[in-house]
Amino acid sequence: MRSPAGVWVTTPELDAAGVPHGVRGVISRRLGLLGPEGRRTLDAAAVAGLVFDERVIGGVLDSDLDATVDTLDAAIAAGLIREVDTGQYVFAHALVRHTVLDDLSRTRLARLHWLIAEQLERHRPSRLGEIADHYALGRQIGDDATVARTSLAAGEDALQRVAFEEAAGHLRTALDALDRLPPDPDLRYQLLAGPR
């Protein structure tokens, strides 16, 4: 189905079912046209989200802007993504993104989440919730102190915006991360007491 913004998204039921075999074959053939560098680019983009930023992806791949844009242009020509604004891209369909994600190992997935979080902090620091989510999903290759710090900041931001359910999720993640760290009574108090 299409989102209100006109982007094709999958329903939770379809997410659980996976990508149909025939569709996966068509998408895989198109992905094969991109070569290894193009595939690495789309791997990072898929982990970043249905909509992604070329500066973030270029930073993850340690690639210059021209090389990143060239690779993204090839993915556009293959019908895998579309440009929606200057520097902003979207997967042509959520099933394309799911096909790419399904091929990633858990280690690669965690590493890409962590690298994307670092790039978002550098280029899009106001996206606190997204940063915290990526750090939490990359925790296996990162550190719990960063997960706790960013989840706490995202939780406080969500509370300021009166997004209580979102805040609860981030604060729960921060508390879980704190439980895996050496005791820090001050940070635990700050987390439990809420924003100042």
C-alpha positions as CSV (number, residue, x, y, z in Angstrom):
1,M,0.0,0.0,0.0
2,R,1.0,3.6,-0.4
3,S,1.8,5.9,2.6
4,P,0.2,9.4,2.7
5,A,3.5,10.7,1.2
6,G,3.0,8.3,-1.8
7,V,5.8,5.9,-0.8
8,W,5.1,2.1,-1.2
9,V,5.2,0.4,2.2
10,T,4.5,-3.1,3.4
11,T,1.9,-4.0,6.0
12,P,3.1,-5.9,9.1
13,E,1.5,-9.1,7.7
14,L,3.6,-8.9,4.5
15,D,6.7,-8.1,6.6
16,A,6.2,-11.4,8.4
17,A,5.6,-13.3,5.2
18,G,8.7,-12.1,3.5
19,V,9.4,-11.3,-0.1
20,P,7.7,-13.7,-2.6
21,H,10.2,-15.9,-4.4
22,G,9.4,-14.6,-7.9
23,V,9.6,-11.0,-6.8
24,R,12.9,-11.7,-5.0
25,G,14.3,-13.1,-8.3
26,V,13.4,-10.0,-10.3
27,I,14.8,-7.7,-7.7
28,S,18.0,-9.8,-7.3
29,R,18.6,-9.6,-11.0
30,R,18.3,-5.8,-10.9
31,L,20.6,-5.7,-7.9
32,G,23.1,-7.7,-9.9
33,L,23.4,-5.0,-12.5
34,L,24.9,-2.7,-9.9
35,G,28.1,-4.6,-9.2
36,P,29.8,-4.9,-5.7
37,E,30.0,-1.1,-5.0
38,G,26.4,-0.5,-5.9
39,R,25.3,-3.4,-3.8
40,R,27.3,-2.1,-0.8
41,T,25.7,1.3,-1.3
42,L,22.2,-0.2,-1.3
43,D,23.0,-2.4,1.7
44,A,23.8,0.7,3.7
45,A,20.7,2.5,2.3
46,A,18.4,-0.4,3.2
47,V,19.6,-0.4,6.8
48,A,19.2,3.4,6.9
49,G,15.5,3.2,6.0
50,L,13.0,3.3,3.3
51,V,14.0,7.0,2.8
52,F,17.7,7.8,3.1
53,D,20.2,10.6,2.7
54,E,23.1,10.4,0.3
55,R,25.5,12.2,2.7
56,V,24.9,9.6,5.4
57,I,25.3,6.7,3.0
58,G,28.5,8.2,1.6
59,G,29.9,8.7,5.1
60,V,29.1,5.1,6.0
61,L,31.0,3.9,2.9
62,D,33.8,6.5,3.3
63,S,33.0,7.5,-0.3
64,D,33.2,10.9,-1.9
65,L,30.0,12.6,-2.9
66,D,30.5,12.1,-6.6
67,A,31.1,8.4,-6.3
68,T,28.0,8.0,-4.1
69,V,25.8,10.0,-6.4
70,D,27.1,7.9,-9.4
71,T,26.2,4.7,-7.7
72,L,22.8,6.0,-6.6
73,D,22.1,7.2,-10.2
74,A,22.9,3.6,-11.4
75,A,20.3,2.3,-8.9
76,I,17.8,4.8,-10.2
77,A,18.4,3.6,-13.7
78,A,17.9,0.0,-12.5
79,G,14.5,1.0,-11.1
80,L,15.5,0.2,-7.5
81,I,15.3,3.7,-5.9
82,R,14.0,7.2,-6.8
83,E,15.3,10.6,-5.9
84,V,12.7,12.5,-3.9
85,D,14.6,15.7,-3.1
86,T,18.2,16.9,-3.5
87,G,20.2,14.3,-1.6
88,Q,17.2,12.4,-0.5
89,Y,16.3,9.0,-2.0
90,V,13.6,6.4,-1.4
91,F,13.4,2.7,-2.4
92,A,11.1,2.2,-5.4
93,H,9.1,-0.3,-3.3
94,A,9.5,-1.6,0.3
95,L,10.0,-5.1,-1.2
96,V,13.2,-3.9,-2.8
97,R,14.5,-2.8,0.6
98,H,13.3,-6.1,2.2
99,T,15.2,-8.1,-0.4
100,V,18.4,-6.2,0.3
101,L,18.0,-6.6,4.1
102,D,17.3,-10.3,3.9
103,D,20.7,-10.9,2.3
104,L,22.6,-9.2,5.2
105,S,24.3,-11.2,8.0
106,R,23.5,-10.1,11.5
107,T,27.0,-8.9,12.0
108,R,26.9,-6.8,8.8
109,L,23.5,-5.4,9.8
110,A,24.7,-4.4,13.3
111,R,27.8,-2.8,11.9
112,L,25.8,-0.8,9.3
113,H,23.3,0.3,12.0
114,W,26.2,1.6,14.2
115,L,27.9,3.4,11.3
116,I,24.7,5.0,10.2
117,A,24.1,6.3,13.7
118,E,27.6,7.8,13.7
119,Q,26.9,9.5,10.4
120,L,23.5,10.8,11.5
121,E,25.0,12.3,14.6
122,R,27.5,14.1,12.4
123,H,25.2,15.2,9.6
124,R,21.6,15.1,11.1
125,P,22.1,15.6,14.9
126,S,18.5,16.7,15.4
127,R,17.2,13.3,14.5
128,L,17.7,12.0,18.0
129,G,15.2,9.1,17.9
130,E,16.6,7.7,14.7
131,I,20.2,8.0,16.0
132,A,19.3,6.2,19.2
133,D,17.4,3.4,17.3
134,H,20.4,2.8,15.0
135,Y,22.8,2.7,17.9
136,A,20.5,0.3,19.8
137,L,20.2,-2.0,16.8
138,G,24.0,-2.0,16.4
139,R,24.8,-2.6,20.1
140,Q,26.5,-5.9,19.4
141,I,29.4,-4.3,17.7
142,G,29.3,-1.0,19.6
143,D,29.1,0.0,23.3
144,D,26.3,0.2,25.8
145,A,27.4,3.6,27.1
146,T,26.7,5.2,23.7
147,V,23.3,3.4,23.5
148,A,22.4,4.6,27.0
149,R,23.5,8.2,26.2
150,T,21.7,8.5,22.9
151,S,18.5,6.7,24.1
152,L,18.3,8.9,27.1
153,A,18.6,12.0,24.9
154,A,16.0,10.6,22.5
155,G,13.7,9.8,25.4
156,E,14.0,13.3,26.8
157,D,13.4,14.8,23.4
158,A,10.2,12.7,22.9
159,L,8.9,13.7,26.3
160,Q,9.4,17.4,25.3
161,R,7.3,16.7,22.2
162,V,4.7,14.9,24.3
163,A,5.3,11.6,22.4
164,F,5.0,9.5,25.5
165,E,5.0,6.0,23.9
166,E,8.1,6.9,21.9
167,A,9.8,8.3,25.1
168,A,9.0,5.1,27.0
169,G,10.6,3.0,24.4
170,H,13.8,5.0,24.3
171,L,14.0,5.3,28.1
172,R,13.5,1.5,28.4
173,T,16.4,1.0,25.9
174,A,18.6,3.4,27.9
175,L,17.8,1.5,31.2
176,D,18.6,-1.9,29.6
177,A,21.9,-0.5,28.4
178,L,22.7,0.9,31.8
179,D,22.0,-2.6,33.3
180,R,24.8,-4.0,31.1
181,L,27.3,-1.3,32.3
182,P,29.2,-0.9,35.5
183,P,26.9,0.9,38.1
184,D,26.5,4.6,37.5
185,P,24.1,5.9,40.2
186,D,24.1,9.5,38.8
187,L,23.1,8.4,35.3
188,R,20.5,6.0,36.6
189,Y,19.0,8.7,38.8
190,Q,18.9,11.1,35.8
191,L,17.2,8.4,33.7
192,L,14.6,7.5,36.4
193,A,13.9,11.1,37.4
194,G,13.1,12.3,33.9
195,P,14.0,15.5,32.1
196,R,14.9,18.6,34.1
